[in-house]
């Protein structure tokens, strides 16, 4: 008998929480129209309380969630929705395509970049090394004389 009473208390205690959660689910998608700009479910200002009362009265009148959102949008503007719908996704597609092209281009440059560590075989390499040494010593001797 004691277990049944405890079960009844737990179940009856959960019902109001679920009802509050249902309201919270709807208000968590709305931004408070006052200066605080918080989500209505967490805001305690007078405007948020008024919007919550409006939502409850509309629910009691039998309005659906879409109708409630539409009515709130008509009254407060699009800014009340936390996640408003985008008019067009073309700029997102253009940006992603441009980014992809940029990465392909940078990858191509990285792959085709010449390896500077590889020195090609020069047929008269000793001749050029000797010429370099002579010019280098000539330069050094001229700078020492000055």
Wavefront OBJ file of the C-alpha trace (Angstrom):
o trace
v 0.000 0.000 0.000
v 2.883 2.342 0.874
v 4.484 1.736 -2.571
v 1.238 2.608 -4.324
v 0.975 5.898 -2.442
v 4.566 6.815 -3.280
v 3.989 5.871 -6.939
v 0.829 8.006 -7.008
v 2.715 10.995 -5.528
v 5.526 10.644 -8.043
v 3.160 10.332 -11.000
v 0.982 13.247 -9.889
v 4.085 15.339 -9.370
v 5.272 14.694 -12.927
v 2.090 15.783 -14.664
v 2.451 19.508 -13.901
v 6.113 19.344 -14.844
v 5.194 17.909 -18.236
v 2.584 20.612 -18.741
v 5.154 23.253 -17.862
v 7.638 21.603 -20.178
v 5.112 21.765 -23.030
v 4.781 25.512 -22.510
v 8.548 25.793 -22.109
v 9.079 23.993 -25.396
v 7.036 26.629 -27.179
v 8.532 29.624 -25.383
v 12.083 28.330 -25.821
v 11.750 29.140 -29.529
v 10.824 32.777 -28.859
v 12.959 35.798 -27.992
v 11.625 38.397 -25.592
v 10.601 41.512 -27.565
v 11.850 43.930 -24.867
v 15.431 45.186 -24.575
v 16.664 42.141 -22.634
v 16.624 39.912 -25.768
v 16.524 36.732 -23.665
v 14.603 33.597 -24.539
v 11.078 33.920 -23.174
v 11.188 30.634 -21.264
v 14.035 31.965 -19.093
v 13.054 35.659 -18.994
v 11.100 37.068 -16.037
v 10.443 40.607 -17.297
v 6.909 41.974 -17.621
v 6.909 41.630 -21.422
v 7.866 37.954 -21.247
v 5.157 37.310 -18.650
v 2.624 39.033 -20.924
v 3.701 36.913 -23.918
v 3.464 33.749 -21.810
v -0.089 34.750 -20.787
v -0.975 35.366 -24.437
v 0.372 31.935 -25.382
v -1.611 30.264 -22.592
v -4.809 32.065 -23.575
v -4.318 31.104 -27.232
v -3.708 27.479 -26.230
v -6.882 27.496 -24.151
v -8.761 28.941 -27.125
v -7.600 25.955 -29.200
v -4.944 27.562 -31.400
v -2.234 25.308 -32.820
v 1.473 26.052 -32.356
v 1.764 27.352 -35.938
v -1.154 29.695 -35.401
v 0.318 30.955 -32.141
v 3.706 31.565 -33.749
v 2.017 33.380 -36.655
v -0.034 35.565 -34.301
v 3.060 36.449 -32.252
v 4.980 37.240 -35.420
v 2.179 39.514 -36.602
v 2.118 41.315 -33.255
v 5.858 41.551 -32.450
v 7.558 41.013 -35.817
v 9.910 38.333 -37.144
v 12.480 39.156 -34.472
v 10.462 37.253 -31.860
v 11.413 33.911 -33.428
v 14.727 32.571 -32.153
v 15.337 30.610 -35.358
v 13.627 32.501 -38.147
v 13.476 30.909 -41.565
v 15.957 32.119 -44.142
v 14.555 33.664 -47.296
v 17.154 32.054 -49.506
v 20.042 29.684 -49.071
v 21.818 30.786 -52.259
v 24.444 32.888 -50.420
v 25.305 29.871 -48.274
v 25.710 27.677 -51.332
v 27.796 30.316 -53.104
v 30.048 30.721 -50.066
v 30.565 26.988 -49.675
v 31.316 26.535 -53.376
v 33.795 29.424 -53.267
v 35.443 27.930 -50.192
v 35.685 24.507 -51.867
v 37.251 26.041 -54.996
v 39.741 27.925 -52.817
v 40.786 24.736 -51.023
v 41.152 22.865 -54.321
v 43.312 25.692 -55.678
v 45.488 25.769 -52.551
v 45.820 21.982 -52.675
v 46.884 22.159 -56.312
v 49.504 24.780 -55.464
v 50.795 22.694 -52.560
v 51.098 19.583 -54.733
v 52.678 21.293 -57.745
v 55.111 23.402 -55.696
v 58.624 22.592 -56.882
v 60.857 20.803 -54.438
v 63.679 23.231 -53.766
v 65.859 20.572 -52.172
v 66.414 18.900 -55.544
v 69.175 20.565 -57.523
v 69.240 19.507 -61.142
v 72.445 18.079 -62.541
v 74.436 20.796 -64.260
v 76.807 19.567 -66.947
v 79.701 21.943 -66.141
v 79.141 22.151 -62.385
v 82.864 22.292 -61.488
v 83.413 25.144 -63.921
v 80.665 27.232 -62.295
v 81.873 26.395 -58.779
v 85.371 27.515 -59.699
v 84.047 30.727 -61.260
v 82.002 31.412 -58.104
v 85.035 30.904 -55.854
v 87.149 33.269 -57.959
v 84.502 36.001 -57.971
v 83.870 35.542 -54.278
v 87.550 35.916 -53.339
v 87.881 38.893 -55.645
v 84.912 40.544 -53.907
v 86.256 39.748 -50.439
v 89.712 41.097 -51.278
v 88.200 44.352 -52.645
v 86.122 44.897 -49.496
v 89.189 44.285 -47.263
v 91.251 46.859 -49.153
v 88.699 49.585 -48.542
l 1 2 3 4 5 6 7 8 9 10 11 12 13 14 15 16 17 18 19 20 21 22 23 24 25 26 27 28 29 30 31 32 33 34 35 36 37 38 39 40 41 42 43 44 45 46 47 48 49 50 51 52 53 54 55 56 57 58 59 60 61 62 63 64 65 66 67 68 69 70 71 72 73 74 75 76 77 78 79 80 81 82 83 84 85 86 87 88 89 90 91 92 93 94 95 96 97 98 99 100 101 102 103 104 105 106 107 108 109 110 111 112 113 114 115 116 117 118 119 120 121 122 123 124 125 126 127 128 129 130 131 132 133 134 135 136 137 138 139 140 141 142 143 144 145 146
